[in-house]
Structures are given as C-alpha cells and as structure tokens.
C-alpha cells in the first residue's frame, strides 16, 4: 500500500513539474503580461515625412468629409466610424492631424494616438472589439508631440514613441509604455536623445525589453537604427552590414513587426533625394531582433 502510494505521489509531482515547465515556456515575462494578439497594420513615416504603412495586416483608416476617422477591417469587409475627427495634412498646430497621429489597427486591438499641442494633451483612443466600444485615455500633458508611433505586443503590453521636431533635422523622442491595455502610460526615462536625436521614421518592440527606433537616412550611419535591450532605458546604435551595392542608396528603416521571436524590418531604398523611393528590402530575425539578416525576396 505504501509502495503504491509512493508511486502515485511521484507521478503527481512529475505532472506538476511538467505543468510548471509548460507555464514558464509559454508565458514567460519577456513575452509580456497579457495574451497575444493578431498582427495589426502599422503606420509610420518615410524619410520625406509622408505617412506610410510599414506593415499591412489588411486593415486601414481613412477620413470622411467631416474628418471623422473610418477604420476598415479585413480588407474592407467591415468599416466603423471612430469617435475622433482629424485634420488632413500636416501643418495644423493643434496636434489633431492624421499625418501626425499614430495608428495601430488589429482586429483584437486598435489604438490611435493624437494631440500634443498646448491646448490638447496627448491622448490615445482604443477599441478592443473592432469599434463596438471605444475608450479615450490620457498619455501626457508635459510635451508636445509632432509625430507619434504606437503599437501593442499583447492585449496588455503596449508602447508609444512621441517625437518633437526641433529643427535642422533634429528631434527629441519620448518612450511610453502601458501594461494595462492602454489605460495608463508611464514614460521610460532613458538616453535615446543622447544617442541619436534625428528624424524618426519607425519604431517597434519585440517584447517588453527589446525595442527599435529607425531614423531618416544619414550619410554617416545607415540604415540608422538604434535599439534597447532593457525596455527603453538605454539605447545604442545597431550597425547592420548589408551586401555590396546598397551603399549607393539612401536607406530608411521603417517600423519592425514581430510575431513572437520572428521579426521583419522593412528598409526603404531611395535615390537622388528622400522622395524618390525605388524599392524596399527586408531584414528578418528569429531571435526577437537580437540579430538581423538580409532576406532577399
């Protein structure tokens, strides 16, 4: 009887250990504090300052005649009107321009960040049910954001980069994080602006620790990418070696997108000026962006 009981106890202990191991593998803290979400369309800007899609998940936005934001899901199969109006164009000083706003559009979570003037603080509008319900949350009143980038890693974990133009191709960048689905945001104090304070063209986080910012091409450092491995506290330049021939192009990194450990980093190629885009190449990663390689397609 004791032998049978001993075997049963050992078997139960083994099951418990396996269960805990499974929880650790599938739900490690480096992956975030919430469940994963479907990929979202990511908007950012190219080296000419034009709003572009860095990753197309089949969702998009448009403005109606009154400037109301219309979100289109699943290649137009469903459309919803967000409780937000934006100006078309870029020069509006209120901070309520579509070109200056940040968009992340997924069927699981959609986030629009806007504002940043003295009159209107930075706010984010979020829906978790494809536009059936919306909530507006404050981000900050302390800085003015010329352009914004936003994204979510899980339902709870999101990031935001607010960029403030200073002139002569220089910008300051402010990183914010949320761990409660966008209800509250905290600034990550770090050295980003000390390392590289140029014009931002893309941003993205692989997980809670590893993140990237890409900048308009410069002759001395391209593709101009900085990265962090501690959640945004410290940043360093990421020097990526490309095959011969690419040195004859202007290389502008857009926003990287991750599906678990696998990442894709689009790099726009331009000739004879920022506006003359001649193509896009892709860097790929299988380790959350710790290493990248050129993926010739």
C-alpha positions as CSV (number, residue, x, y, z in Angstrom):
1,X,0.0,0.0,0.0
2,X,2.8,2.4,0.9
3,X,4.7,1.5,-2.3
4,X,1.6,2.2,-4.5
5,X,1.0,5.5,-2.6
6,X,4.7,6.4,-3.1
7,X,4.5,5.8,-6.9
8,X,1.3,7.8,-7.1
9,X,2.9,10.8,-5.3
10,X,6.0,10.7,-7.5
11,X,3.7,10.6,-10.6
12,X,1.7,13.6,-9.4
13,X,4.8,15.5,-8.6
14,X,6.1,14.9,-12.1
15,X,2.9,16.1,-13.6
16,X,3.0,19.3,-11.5
17,X,6.6,19.9,-12.6
18,X,5.8,19.4,-16.3
19,X,2.8,21.8,-15.9
20,X,5.0,24.5,-14.3
21,X,7.6,24.0,-17.0
22,X,4.9,24.5,-19.7
23,X,3.7,27.6,-18.0
24,X,7.2,29.0,-18.0
25,X,7.9,28.2,-21.6
26,X,4.6,29.6,-23.0
27,X,4.1,32.5,-20.6
28,X,7.5,33.9,-19.8
29,X,7.6,37.5,-18.6
30,X,9.8,38.5,-21.6
31,X,6.8,37.9,-23.8
32,X,4.6,40.4,-22.0
33,X,1.9,40.4,-19.3
34,X,-1.2,39.6,-21.5
35,X,-2.4,37.2,-24.2
36,X,-1.0,37.6,-27.7
37,X,-3.0,39.5,-30.3
38,X,-3.4,39.2,-34.1
39,X,-1.0,41.3,-36.1
40,X,-2.0,44.9,-36.7
41,X,-1.5,47.3,-39.6
42,X,1.3,49.7,-38.5
43,X,1.5,53.3,-39.8
44,X,4.7,55.3,-39.7
45,X,6.6,57.9,-41.9
46,X,9.2,57.7,-44.6
47,X,12.3,59.9,-44.9
48,X,10.2,62.6,-46.7
49,X,7.8,62.8,-43.8
50,X,5.0,61.1,-45.6
51,X,2.7,58.7,-43.7
52,X,3.2,55.2,-45.0
53,X,2.2,51.6,-43.9
54,X,5.2,49.7,-42.6
55,X,3.2,46.5,-42.2
56,X,-0.2,45.8,-43.8
57,X,-2.4,43.3,-41.9
58,X,-5.4,44.0,-44.1
59,X,-6.7,46.9,-42.1
60,X,-6.5,50.6,-42.7
61,X,-8.0,54.0,-41.9
62,X,-9.5,56.9,-43.9
63,X,-11.1,60.3,-43.2
64,X,-14.6,61.2,-44.3
65,X,-15.7,64.6,-45.5
66,X,-16.0,65.8,-41.9
67,X,-12.6,64.5,-40.9
68,X,-14.0,61.6,-38.9
69,X,-11.7,58.6,-38.7
70,X,-13.1,55.5,-40.5
71,X,-11.5,52.2,-39.6
72,X,-11.6,49.4,-42.2
73,X,-11.0,45.8,-41.1
74,X,-10.3,42.7,-43.1
75,X,-9.7,44.4,-46.5
76,X,-12.9,46.4,-46.2
77,X,-15.3,43.7,-45.1
78,X,-16.3,45.8,-42.2
79,X,-16.0,49.5,-41.5
80,X,-16.6,51.5,-38.3
81,X,-16.6,55.2,-37.5
82,X,-14.3,56.1,-34.6
83,X,-15.4,58.9,-32.3
84,X,-12.5,61.1,-33.5
85,X,-12.0,63.8,-36.1
86,X,-8.6,64.7,-37.5
87,X,-7.4,67.3,-40.0
88,X,-5.9,66.1,-43.2
89,X,-2.4,67.4,-43.9
90,X,0.4,68.0,-41.5
91,X,0.7,71.7,-40.6
92,X,-2.2,72.0,-38.2
93,X,-0.8,73.3,-34.9
94,X,-3.5,71.7,-32.7
95,X,-1.9,68.3,-32.9
96,X,-5.1,66.8,-34.4
97,X,-3.7,65.9,-37.8
98,X,-3.9,62.5,-39.4
99,X,-0.3,62.6,-40.6
100,X,0.9,63.4,-37.1
101,X,-1.2,60.8,-35.4
102,X,-0.1,57.2,-34.7
103,X,-2.2,54.2,-35.8
104,X,-2.1,50.5,-34.8
105,X,-5.1,48.6,-36.3
106,X,-5.7,45.0,-35.3
107,X,-9.0,43.1,-35.0
108,X,-8.0,42.4,-31.4
109,X,-7.0,46.0,-30.5
110,X,-6.9,49.3,-32.3
111,X,-5.1,52.3,-31.0
112,X,-5.0,55.9,-32.3
113,X,-2.7,58.4,-30.5
114,X,-3.2,62.1,-31.2
115,X,-2.9,65.6,-29.7
116,X,0.3,67.0,-28.2
117,X,-0.3,70.7,-28.5
118,X,-0.5,73.2,-25.6
119,X,-4.3,73.1,-25.9
120,X,-4.8,69.3,-26.4
121,X,-2.7,66.8,-24.4
122,X,-1.6,63.5,-25.9
123,X,-4.4,61.0,-25.7
124,X,-5.0,57.5,-27.1
125,X,-8.3,56.2,-28.4
126,X,-8.7,52.4,-28.0
127,X,-11.1,49.7,-29.0
128,X,-10.8,46.0,-28.2
129,X,-13.9,44.9,-30.1
130,X,-13.5,46.3,-33.6
131,X,-15.2,49.6,-32.9
132,X,-18.3,48.5,-31.0
133,X,-17.0,50.4,-27.9
134,X,-14.2,53.0,-27.6
135,X,-12.3,54.5,-24.7
136,X,-10.1,57.5,-24.5
137,X,-7.1,57.5,-22.2
138,X,-4.6,60.3,-21.3
139,X,-0.9,59.8,-22.0
140,X,0.8,63.1,-21.1
141,X,0.4,66.8,-20.8
142,X,4.1,67.6,-20.4
143,X,5.4,67.5,-24.0
144,X,4.3,68.4,-27.5
145,X,4.4,65.5,-29.9
146,X,4.9,66.4,-33.6
147,X,4.5,62.8,-34.7
148,X,3.5,59.6,-32.9
149,X,4.1,55.9,-33.2
150,X,2.2,53.3,-31.3
151,X,1.9,49.5,-31.1
152,X,0.8,46.6,-28.9
153,X,2.7,43.4,-28.1
154,X,-0.1,41.7,-26.2
155,X,-3.6,42.8,-25.1
156,X,-2.0,44.5,-22.0
157,X,1.5,45.5,-23.2
158,X,1.9,48.4,-25.5
159,X,4.4,51.1,-26.4
160,X,4.4,54.6,-27.8
161,X,7.1,57.0,-29.2
162,X,6.3,60.7,-29.3
163,X,8.6,62.8,-31.4
164,X,9.1,66.5,-31.1
165,X,10.8,68.3,-34.0
166,X,13.5,70.8,-33.0
167,X,14.7,72.0,-36.5
168,X,17.6,71.2,-38.7
169,X,16.7,67.6,-39.0
170,X,16.8,67.1,-35.2
171,X,14.0,65.6,-33.0
172,X,13.6,64.6,-29.4
173,X,11.9,61.2,-28.7
174,X,9.9,60.1,-25.7
175,X,9.1,56.5,-25.0
176,X,5.9,55.5,-23.1
177,X,4.8,52.0,-22.0
178,X,1.5,50.6,-20.8
179,X,0.9,47.3,-19.0
180,X,-2.9,47.6,-18.6
181,X,-4.1,47.7,-22.2
182,X,-3.6,51.4,-22.7
183,X,-5.5,52.8,-19.7
184,X,-2.4,54.3,-18.1
185,X,1.0,55.2,-19.6
186,X,4.4,55.7,-18.0
187,X,7.4,57.4,-19.6
188,X,10.5,55.4,-19.8
189,X,13.4,57.7,-18.8
190,X,16.5,56.9,-20.9
191,X,19.3,58.1,-23.1
192,X,17.6,57.8,-26.5
193,X,18.1,61.5,-27.4
194,X,21.7,61.4,-26.3
195,X,22.5,58.5,-28.6
196,X,20.6,59.7,-31.8
197,X,18.2,62.6,-31.9
198,X,17.3,62.6,-35.6
199,X,14.1,62.4,-37.6
200,X,12.2,59.2,-36.6
201,X,10.8,57.0,-39.4
202,X,9.8,53.9,-37.4
203,X,9.7,52.2,-34.1
204,X,8.7,48.8,-32.7
205,X,9.1,46.5,-29.7
206,X,9.7,42.7,-29.9
207,X,8.8,42.2,-26.3
208,X,8.9,44.2,-23.0
209,X,12.7,44.5,-23.2
210,X,13.9,44.6,-26.8
211,X,12.8,47.6,-29.0
212,X,14.0,49.6,-32.0
213,X,13.8,53.1,-33.5
214,X,14.7,53.8,-37.1
215,X,15.6,57.2,-38.5
216,X,15.8,59.1,-41.8
217,X,18.9,58.1,-43.7
218,X,22.1,59.8,-42.9
219,X,25.3,59.5,-44.9
220,X,27.4,58.5,-41.9
221,X,25.1,55.9,-40.3
222,X,22.7,53.8,-42.4
223,X,20.4,52.1,-42.0
224,X,20.1,54.3,-39.0
225,X,18.7,52.0,-36.3
226,X,19.0,52.2,-32.5
227,X,17.9,49.5,-30.1
228,X,17.3,48.8,-26.5
229,X,17.5,45.6,-24.5
230,X,16.2,46.9,-21.2
231,X,12.8,48.3,-22.2
232,X,14.0,51.7,-23.4
233,X,16.3,52.9,-20.6
234,X,19.5,52.6,-22.6
235,X,19.9,52.8,-26.4
236,X,22.8,52.0,-28.6
237,X,23.4,52.2,-32.4
238,X,22.8,49.0,-34.2
239,X,25.2,48.6,-37.1
240,X,23.9,46.2,-39.8
241,X,26.1,45.0,-42.6
242,X,24.4,44.7,-46.0
243,X,25.7,43.2,-49.2
244,X,27.8,45.3,-51.6
245,X,25.7,47.7,-53.7
246,X,23.4,49.0,-51.1
247,X,25.8,51.8,-50.1
248,X,24.7,53.6,-53.3
249,X,21.2,54.0,-51.9
250,X,19.6,56.1,-49.1
251,X,18.5,53.5,-46.6
252,X,15.5,54.4,-44.4
253,X,14.3,51.9,-41.8
254,X,10.5,51.8,-41.1
255,X,8.8,50.1,-38.2
256,X,9.8,46.5,-37.4
257,X,7.0,44.0,-36.7
258,X,7.2,40.8,-34.7
259,X,5.2,37.6,-34.4
260,X,6.8,36.0,-31.4
261,X,10.5,35.7,-31.9
262,X,10.2,36.2,-35.7
263,X,10.7,39.8,-36.8
264,X,10.6,41.7,-40.1
265,X,12.3,45.1,-40.6
266,X,11.4,47.0,-43.8
267,X,14.2,49.3,-45.2
268,X,13.2,51.7,-48.0
269,X,15.7,52.4,-50.7
270,X,15.9,55.9,-52.3
271,X,17.9,57.5,-55.0
272,X,18.7,61.2,-55.6
273,X,16.5,62.5,-52.7
274,X,14.3,61.2,-49.9
275,X,11.1,61.3,-52.0
276,X,12.5,59.1,-54.8
277,X,11.8,55.7,-53.3
278,X,12.9,52.9,-55.6
279,X,12.1,49.9,-53.5
280,X,12.0,48.1,-50.1
281,X,14.2,45.4,-48.8
282,X,13.5,43.4,-45.6
283,X,15.7,42.3,-42.7
284,X,14.5,39.3,-40.8
285,X,15.2,37.9,-37.3
286,X,14.4,34.7,-35.5
287,X,15.5,35.8,-32.0
288,X,13.4,38.9,-31.1
289,X,15.6,41.2,-33.1
290,X,18.9,40.3,-31.3
291,X,20.3,39.5,-34.8
292,X,19.2,40.5,-38.3
293,X,19.9,39.2,-41.7
294,X,19.1,40.5,-45.2
295,X,16.2,38.5,-46.7
296,X,16.5,38.6,-50.4
297,X,13.0,38.1,-52.0
